C-alpha cells in the first residue's frame, strides 16, 4: 500500500513538471477601455498595452512606470501572426493562434521556439491567463 501511494506521488510530481506554469494574466482596464493591464501571478500590475494613436494596427507595450518597452504589429503575410518588437524596432518574437485550439495564442521567440501561451479564462471572460513553458 505504501508503494502504491509513493508511486502515485511520483507520478503527480512528474506530471506537474511537464505542465505549463501560470505566471500572470491580462485584463482590460476598467477606466480606460483602450488599455489592457498585465498582472503577475499575485495580482500586481507589471505593465500594460495600449493601441497607438497614429497607427491603429500597432499596439504599444509599457512597463508599470509608463516607459515604452516595445510594440506588437500584425504580420503582412500571415494574418494570424502578431509580431513583437522591442523599443528599438528589432523583432523579438511573435504570437500566433494555435491551429488545434483556436482560443489559445502561442508565443514564440525570434528563432521560432515556443515560449508559452495565453488563453481566455473560463470563469472571467475578460481575463486572459498567461502561461510559460516549463523546461
C-alpha positions, 0 to 999 in steps of 0.5 A: 500500500505504501508503494502504491501511494509513493508511486502515485506521488511520483507520478503527480510530481512528474506530471506537474513538471511537464505542465505549463506554469501560470505566471500572470494574466491580462485584463482590460482596464476598467477606466480606460477601455483602450488599455489592457493591464498585465498582472503577475501571478499575485495580482500586481500590475507589471505593465500594460498595452495600449493601441497607438494613436497614429497607427491603429494596427500597432499596439504599444507595450509599457512597463508599470512606470509608463516607459515604452518597452516595445510594440506588437504589429500584425504580420503582412503575410500571415494574418494570424501572426502578431509580431513583437518588437522591442523599443528599438524596432528589432523583432523579438518574437511573435504570437500566433493562434494555435491551429488545434485550439483556436482560443489559445495564442502561442508565443514564440521567440525570434528563432521560432521556439515556443515560449508559452501561451495565453488563453481566455479564462473560463470563469472571467471572460475578460481575463486572459491567463498567461502561461510559460513553458516549463523546461 
